[in-house]
Structures are given as C-alpha cells and as structure tokens.
C-alpha cells in the first residue's frame, strides 16, 4: 500500500503542488501509513478533522502520533502566516471559485462561508457545514457567525455538488433566500452563492437569482453599492396627467436606478 505515497510524491515533483488534492498534500506530510491502514485513508481522516476544526484530537486518529500531529498543525500555521501577508481581492465569481475549488473533490457536500471586507478583500474561508452525499444542513447563524467576528462588510457562500451537477435545486434556492434575508437584517451584503464542481461552477449573482439587495443603513433608502464595482446611474421619470375643472394638473414621478456594470 505504500506505493501510493511514492506516486503522490512523483506527482508533486512532476506536476507541482497545485495539482495535488488536499488529501494528497496531507499524504506528503504524513509520509507513510500505519500497519494495515494506508496513508491515503489516514489523510482522509485528517482532512475531515481539519475541515471541521477538530485539530485538538488529531492524535485520536489511528496512525497519527504526536510528531505527525505537530507537523500538520505547523503546516497549517505556516500557511496562515504566509496567507495573512497578502489580501486577495474577490472581483468576480471566477476569483471566488479559485478560493474554494479544492473542496470540490470532497465526497460530501461542504458548505462554505467566505468573509470579505469593504474592499472585497478576503478575510477568511470557513467550513460551516459538512453534509451527506447530496445535501447539507445550513443555518444563517453558522454562516454569519465568523464574518461578524471579522467585522465583514460582505459575505459569499459556496458549496460543492459531489455529483458534478451544477443545477441549483429548490433547496439551494430556499437556503439562498434565507441567507439573503438574514444578511439584510445584519447589514451585510450577500454577494454571491456559488455551486461548484472540480471543472466548473454556477453563480447565483451571474444568473441574477439573488432576490434581495442590501440596504443603506444611513436612512437614505438607496441600495448599498460596493466600491469595487462600477455602476451606471440612470435617472428616469414619467408624467402623470389628471384632468381638473380649471385645467390639467400633472405630477412628475422620478426614480433613480442603479445598474451594475459587472458582478
């Protein structure tokens, strides 16, 4: 069974680390399996623990001792330190996809909350729910808890479809509507909901399936517009005529329309 780690190392050397899955990267750190348990199986259990934030009990996984657990935690911390020095700006759904794509190979649905600051720079990507093969349970409380701690101005959500089917289901629509309602109450902009696979993605924003828009809390009553986007301002109006005895009165109805030029 140990030939697997040599194949993974060869793949890393020949194709580069970007072509390795999360589990394969963990295999490199682990180095080998344990008795009748292959390194791939151990890596999957470690990956599940990292996804759910259970890093304190890594040594409870058969084949992971204190040394391996320390190496994994050190790897995680090193990545965090390097990452914190560069703020990635999320400008398009494709940018968002690049940040979550590595979760596409999970056998279960993984629901992610992506926290952004006012400049749409990435604060954090969090796993908020790990579901069954074809569905996951999501509550706004878990989705927005992390972004509220970050002081986020905007949030994106995303989840994978293990089947590879990118069509949004009724459950996906219901979850999106629920999250939009919660975001409006909290004063946070829900920018997009991405459904993704290893090869492509579906964007609610691009498909214009986001029903609600964030509101300006200043009392002006206009939609909140992210500074990273371009908007066209279109004034429009109509005349309303009403006959009266002394002549004709009219009322000019005026409204401002903000049309997004891009996502």
N, C-alpha and C positions, 0 to 999 in steps of 0.2 A: 504493500500500500504506500510505501514511502517514495515510490517513483513519482507520485503526484507532486510532491514539493519540488522535485528536480524539474518537472515540466513547468511549474509555476515560475521558478527562478529563470528558466530558459526564456519563457515568455516575457518576463520583466527585462531581461538583458537585450533580447532581440527587438521587442516592440515598444518598450518603455512603460513606466508605471501607469500612465493614463489609460492603458488598455487592460489593466487588471481590475477585477471587481473588488468590492470591499473585503469580501471573504478571502480572496486570493492575496490581498495585501496583508491581511492578518496571518495567513499561512506563512508568508515570508518572515514575519516577526516571530511566530511560534517555532518554526524550523523543522519540527517533526511531530509525529503523533505520539500516542501512548498505548502500549500493549496492543490490544485488538481494536483500538479506536484510531481511525485515520486522522491526519492533520486537517483534512477538509471538514470533517464532522465537528472537530473541536472549534475550528474557525467559525463555523456557522453559529454555534452556541455563544461564542464570544461576541460575534456581531450582533446577535439578538440582545445580549446583555448591554452592549454599547448603545443600541438603538433606544432601549427603554431606560437608559441612565443607571443601570444596576452595576456600576463599576466597583462597588464595595465588596461584592460577593463573587468576583471572578475566580477566586481560589476554590469555590464550590463546584466549579466545572471540572469534571474528571479530565486530567491531562494538563491542567493549568496550575502550576505551583506558584509560590511567592515570586520567584525570579521572572517567570513569564508574565505574571500579572503586573509586576513592576515595569517590565519592558513595554507592555501595552499601554499602561497609564502614562508612562514617559513619552511614548509616541503620540498619544492624544494631546498631551500638554505642549509638546513641541509644535504640533500642528496649530494649536490655538495661538501660541506666541507668534508664529510666523504669519498666521492669518490676520491677527489683530493689527498688524502694521500696514495692511492695505485694505482700504474700504472699497468694495466692489459696488458699483452703481448699477441698479437694475433699471434698464431703459425700455426693454421690450420683453415679450413673452419668451423669446429665444434666450435672453440673458437669464431669465428665471429657470428655464429648462436646464441650462448648463449647471445650475447650482443643485438641482435635485435629481438629475438623470441617473446618478449612481445608485439610487434607490429602486430603479426600475426592475432590477433582477431579483428583488425580494419575492418570495413565493406567496406572501400575504399582502393585503393592501396596507400600505403605510400612508398615514395622513400627516402632512407637514404644515407647520406654521412658519412663515417667513416674515421676520420683523424688519421694517425699514425705517430710517429716519426721514426728516423732512426733505432731504435732498435725494431720497430714494436710494441711499447707500445701505448696504446690507448690515444689519445688526447681528442677526442670528438666524439659523435654521434649526427648528426643533421638531422632533417626532412627538406628536400629541396623541396618536392612537395607532395601535398595531392590531389589525383586524383579522378576519377569516380570509379564505382564498378569494372570495368575490365581494366582500363587503366589510366595512369598518364602522364603528360607532363613534360619532363625533359630537361633542358638546361645545358651544361657544365659550364656556368657562375655561376649558383646557386650551382652546385655540388662542384666546386673547390674554391669558394669564402671563405668559412670557413677554409678549410685546408691551404690556402695561408696565412690567418691571423695567423694560428697556426705555420707557418713555417714547415709544414708537409713534410716528405720525401716520404710518401706513402699514398695511399687512397684505401679504399674498398667502394663499393656501394652495396646496397641491397634493395630489395622491396618485399612486400608480394603479394601473389595471393589470394584474398579473396575466390575464388572458390575452393582452395586447389590443383588445377592442377599445377604441378611444371615444366611442359614442357616449355622451352623457346620459345617465339613467335618470328616472324620475327622482330616485333617492338623492342623486347628486344635485339635482335642481333644488330639491327641498332643503338640503344642507346649505347650499349656497344662499338661498333666500333667508334662512335662519341666521346665517353669519352676517349677511348684509344688514339685517335688522339690528343685530347686536352691535355691529360696527357703528351704525348711525347713532345709537344711544351713547356709545362710548366716545364718540367724536373722532374715531379713527377711520381712515379711508381703506376700504377693501378694494384693492387694485385689481386682483385677478384670482381666478380659480383655475388651476392647471390640472388636466388629466393627462398622464404621460405613460409611455412605454419605453422600451430600450431604443426605439427607432424614431419616434415622433411624439407629438403632443397635441392636445386640444385646449384652446384658451377661451374661457368664458368672455373675457373682455374683447378679444378679436371677433368672436361670434356675436357680440353685442347682446349677451344673455344676462348681463348684470342689470337687475331691475331697479335697484336703488342707487342713489348718489349721495355722497357725504354732504353735509350742510355746514355752512359757515356759522360758527358759534358767536360771531360778533353781533348778530342780530340783524344784519343786512339782508339775510334771506337769500343770498346768492350761493350757487354751488361752490364748494371748495375746489380750487384748481391747483394741481401740483406744479411747482415751479419748473420742474424738469420737462414739462410738456408745453407744446405750442398750442394756443387756442385762437380761433378766429372769432371776433366779436361781430355779431350780426344784429343790428337794430331792425325791428320790424314793427309795423303797425297797420291798423285798418281804421277807416272812418265808419262811424255808426250814425245813420241819419234817422231822425224821428220827427215826423210832422207835428206841428202845434198850430194853434189858431193864428198866431202873429207871424208865422213863417216856418222855418225849418231849423231845428237845433241839431248839432252834431257833437259827437264825442269821439275823440281820437284815442283808441286803445293802443297802448305801447307795451312792448315786451322785449327783454334782452335775451338773446340766445347765445350760448357759449358752445361752440362746436369743436371737439378735439381734432387737431390735425394729425396726431399719431396716438398710439396706445397710452 
